[in-house]
Amino acid sequence: MLQMHAQKPGSDLAATARQWRLWLRLSWRDIRGRYRRTVLGPLWTVLGNALMIAGLGLVYSYLWGENVATYLPYFSGGFLAWTLVATTVSESCQAFILNSELIKSTRLPYSAHIARILIRNGIVFLHNIPLHLGVCLFCATPITVSGFLFLPLGLALVIINLGWIGLVLAIACARYRDVTPLVTILLQLAFFMTPIIWSAERLQGNRFLATLLIDANPLHSMIDAVRAPLLGAVPSLVSIVGLSLSGAVGIAVSLALLRRAHPRIAYWL
């Protein structure tokens, strides 16, 4: 029998906040389960990212005619930020579907399944920070403490936005299963259309493309909010303000959607 969720969307979020220790433990268990019976454990993720950064960094620095010592830290910061964003968005699509039995049998808040994904990927991202610092040390890239201190702010804004995006996608994918492959395709396209492997300065001569791929690209703001502090710089004011506004509006939109879909989600699964 389906266990209906009686709590309203606002209390749904409040219940998730009160149970943060539970979702932290579950997220850590997810990470341990993924690497059970391996020797390196979570370090496999760090090793995989290290190979990607070294391999793609060397290739694209040559293709773009960039100095390797300058390009590698830039690509490293952007790639790690993108991995956090893309993995969270992709996993959020399946957040309710993969936990359908749990949702049908228990009275757990829906937003808690998104929080579990955010915490899990946040922990993995923190594991990769020493890798990026190692790249900066290898390339003799100076990192100012004042700039690096903006990382918690940038990361918090990104997490907030990923939270409401993940909730919207989880609801949409539970109702319409075609949304998941569509999101996968769009993420692949967005990787190449967002300044990650290429620098935003390359579009200075094309106002239209700069507006389309940088100014109007929310993914660029997310990447900049994390990558800039990782490089010892301050994120642009446009990124901070844009993420703050989108976070406030997105939370309101996602709560309205959750309020509307709340009684039906369990039946869609």
N, C-alpha and C positions, 0 to 999 in steps of 0.2 A: 504494500500500500504506500502511496506517496505521502510523505510528511510535508505538509504545506508550511511555508515560511510565513509566520504571522507578523514578524517585525516589519516596520516601514523602512524605506530606503535610508532615512536619517539614522534610525536605530540600528540598521544593518551595518553602517559604517562605524557607529559607536561600539557595537559588539566586537567588530574586528579590531578596533583600537584597544579595547580592554583585554583581548586575548593575544596581544602581540608576542608574548613569550611562547605561546603554543605554536604560532606560525613561524617563529624563529627556529624553534626546535625541529619542526617539520621540514623547513627549508634546508636546514643543515643535514637532516636525515636524507633528503632527496640527493644532496651532493654526495654524501657518503655512499648511498645506494648505487649511484651512477658509477662509482669507481671501486665498488666492492671487489675484493680479491685481486686488486692491482697493486703493483709495488709503489708507483709514484703517486697514485691517488689523484687529487685535484691538480697536482702539478702537471698532469697531462694536458690540461687546458692551457696552462702557462706555456708549456713546451710547444703546443700547437700554434699558439699565437706568436711565439718567438720565431718559429719557422716561417709563418705567413708574413710577418713584418720584415724579416731579413730577406726572404725571397722576393716578395712583391716590391719591397722598398728599393732593393737594388735594381730590379728591372725597370720600375717606373721612374726612378731617378735618372736612369740612362735615357729612357724614352722622352722625358720632359726636359732633358738637358740640365737637371738640377744638381747642385752639390750634394753628394751623399750625406755628408755630415749635417747638412741643414735639412735635407728632405726626410731622413729616417725618423728623427724625433717628431716632425710634423705628421708624418704618416702614422707613426706609432700611436700618438695621442688620438688622432681621428679614428683609427681602426678600432682601438679599444672602446672608444665612446660609441661608435657605430655598432659594435658587437653587443654592447649593453642594450641599445635601443632595439636593434633588429631581433635579437633573441627574445626579449621581453614581449615585443609585439607579436612575434610568431607563436610563442607559447601561450599567449593570452587567448588566441583564437580557439585553442582547445581546452581552455581552463574549465569550462562547465561540462564539455563533452566527455573528457577523460575522467571527470569526477562525478559522472552521472549517478552511479550507484550510491555514492556518499551523499549526494544532494537529495536523492529520493528517500533515503533511509534516516537521515539525521536533520536536526534543525540548526545547521551551521549557516552563518551569514554568507551571502553570495560574494560579497566583496573580499572575503577572507581568502578565497581561491586566487584572486588577483594579488593580494598582499603576499601570499606564499611565493608567487612567481617573482615579484619585485625583490623580496628579501633574498631569494636564492640567487638571482642574477646580480644583485648588489654585492653579495659576498664574493661571487666569482670575479666581479670587476675589481674589488679591493685586492684580491689575490694577484691581479695583473699589474697593479701600480708599481711594485718593485721591478717588474720587467721593463716598464717604460722608463723608470729612473735609471735602470741599467743601460738602456739605449742612449739616454741623455748623457750619462757619464762616459760611455764609449765614444760618443760624438763630441764630447767636450761642450755640451750645450749648457750655458748658465741658466739656472732656475732660481728666481728670486722668491724669497719666503713670502713677501707681501702678495705676489701673484698666486702662489700655490695655496694661500689661505682662502682664496675664493672658491676652491674646489668643493667644500661642503655646500656652499650656496648654490653653485651651478648644478651639483649632483642632486640636491634636494629639489630644485625646480624641474629637472629632467624626470626624477622619480614621480613627482606629483603629476606631471603631464602624461607619463607612461601609465600611471594609475587609472586616470579617467579614460584614456585611449583603450587600455586593456579591458576595462569594464564594458565599454561600448562594443568592442570587438567580440568579447565573450558572449554578450547577449545576441549580437547580430549573427554570429556563427552558430549559436545554438538554434536560432530560428531558421536561418538560411545557410545550408552547408556549403553553398557555392562561394561564400565569402572567403573561406580559408584559402583555396587555391588562388583567388584573386589577390589577396593580401600578399601571398608568396611571390607572385609575379611582380607586383608593385614594389616590393622590397628589393628585389633583384634590380629593377630599373632604377630605383632611388639611390642605390649604392653608387652607380656611375654618374648620376645627375646631381649628386651632392658633393661639395668640396671635401673629399676624403683622400682620394688618390691624386687629386689636382688642387691647385691653389686658387682661391677666390680672386686673387689679383690678376689672373689670366683673363678675366672677363671685364676688366676695367674699360676696354675699348668698345664694348658692346653693351649698351645700356639696357636693351631689351632682355638679353640673356641674363645679365646681372640681376635685374629685377625678378625675373622668373625663377632662376635657380638659386639665388642667394636671399634677396630681400623678402620674397614671397614664399620661401621654402622653410617651413617650420623645423624640418630636420637639420637644416644648417644651424639654426639657433641652438638646438639641443647639442649638436656636435661642438659648437663654439663654446658653449657654457661649460663643457667638460675639458675640451682640448686646450683652451687658452690657459687655464690654471695649471694643467699638466706641463705646459711649456713655460710656466713662470710668468704668465701675462694675465691681464685682467680681461674678462669677457666683455664684448662690446655692450654698450648700453641698450642697443636695439635688441640683442639677444635676451638680456635680463628682463627688460620691460615686456618684450613679446611673450616670453615664457610665463611671466607673472600673469599677464592678461589672459593668455590662452588657458592657463591653469585654472583661473577663477571661472571663466566662461565654461570650460570643459567640465569642471566638477558639477556646475549647475545643470548642464545638458545631460551628463551621465546619470545624475540623480533623478532627473525628470524621466529619462528613458527607463531607469531601473524601477521607478514608481509605476510606470505603465506596464512593464513586462513582468514585474514581480510575481503576480499570481500564476503566470503561464510558463515560466522558465522550466520548472520541473516536468511539465507535460511535453515540452519540446524535446526533451532528452531521451 
